[in-house]
Amino acid sequence: MEQIRITSNPYELDFNGIRAKARRIRVTALRMTTRSKLGHVGTDLSEIDILSSLYFSILRYQRGDIDHPDRDYFILSKGHGAGGYYATLCEAGFFPRAYLDTYMEFDSHLPGHPTRAKTPGVEFSTGALGHGLSVAAGIALACKRNGRSNQVFVLTGDGELQEGSNWEAAMAISAFGLTNLYWIIDRNSLQLGGGTESIMPIDPLEDKLRAFGFTVSHMDGNNPAQIVEALSKARQAGDNRPQALIAHTVKGSGVSFMENICAWHHKIPSAEECALAMGELDSDMTVGGSE
């Protein structure tokens, strides 16, 4: 049977639909982390609005055919955000919900960092910070040289940019004119040990990206409307420079007592804290509308 070409996202949700998905994914990620007593919940919550916007509006892929040759590629370079990533992939239909109950268990389909051989939908095994952008560059270059229309999206952390391999990749992306690659930076300004600017400053980030040959845009990385608008504009830009998008996010976004608190990078919620977080998320949906 001839494969149907992919021309759009299989969901194409509006902003309210993406927001509802993001809320469900936050609930899932919190439950996974609390149950397993392992994970990086602050990192998960920071990235979920970006992942929801990608998987339910932007990325072109075929449900039921995860290796379709026309698919867009996504690489989570900040692999410690695996909990939010897995919850998103499950919500998008890449694997059954039963997998979620095995998060971090021995020989699980959902190990501590994304692993292609284990998890349906994962394009590349990540977790050693600084590698994802280089791999994304290689995929984008192969697609370009083979005359394919696939687009490549990669999400890096901001603390991760302290790894020099990112800047080697940035030079290559610019040198090869990889306008089919979109580099999204989760700019929550916190990392494991504190603030990024007090540990190893990366500002002025926009100036550095422009100097490396990128067109740079900014967006509120916890606002699906801004995320979809910025990514859609980047795809339609017709620019001869690759695109870097700085997503200004809040670590622990969506749960008040976790937001902008460095300790929640790797802290595990107690059962009581998880219940409080669920209450806040339920209240958010009551204010913002039903799913």
RASUL-V165689 format. One line per field, one symbol per residue. ss: DSSP state (H for helix, E for strand, L for the rest). phi: phi as a letter, one per 30 degrees, with the letter a starting at -180 (. if undefined). burial: b if it has 16 or more other ideal C-beta (glycine too) atoms within 10 Angstrom, else e. Layout:
ss=???
phi=???
burial=???
//
This chain:
ss=LLLLLLLLLLLLLLHHHHHHHHHHHHHHHHHHHHHHLLLLHHHHHHHHHHHHHHHHHHLLLELLELLLLLLLEEEELLHHHHHHHHHHHHHLLLLLHHHHHHLLLLLLLLLLLLLLLLLLLLLLLLLLLLLHHHHHHHHHHHHHHLLLLLLEEEEEELHHHHLLHHHHHHHHHHHLLLLLEEEEEEELLEELLEEHHHHLLLLLHHHHHHHLLLEEEEEELLLHHHHHHHHHHHHHLLLLLLEEEEEELLLLLLLLLLLLLHHHHLLLLLHHHHHHHHHHHHHHHHHHLLL
phi=.ddddcbaddchddddddddddddddedddddddddibkbdddeddcddddddddcacdcacdjbdceddddcbbdddddddddddddedddjdaddedddceideiddbddbebedccejddadbkddjcddddddddddddddciccecbcbccddddddddddddddddeddchddccbcccdccibbeckdedccaecddddddddddjcdcbbaddcbedddddddddddcdidccdcccdcdbcdiejbedcdiceedebdcddeddddddddddddeddddkdd
burial=eeeeebeebebebebebbbbbbbbbbbbbbbbbbbbeebbbbbbbbbbbbbbbbbbbbbbbbeeebebebbbbbbbbbbbbbbbbbbbbbbbebbeeebbebbbeeebbbbbbbbeeebebbbbbbbebbbbbbbbbbbbbebbeeeeebbbbbbbbbbbbbbeebeebbebbbebebbbbbbbbbbbbbbeeeebeeeeebeebeebbeebbbbbbebebbbbebbbebbeebbeeeeebbbbbbbbbbbbbbbeebbeebebbebbbeeebbebbbeebeeeeeeeeee
//
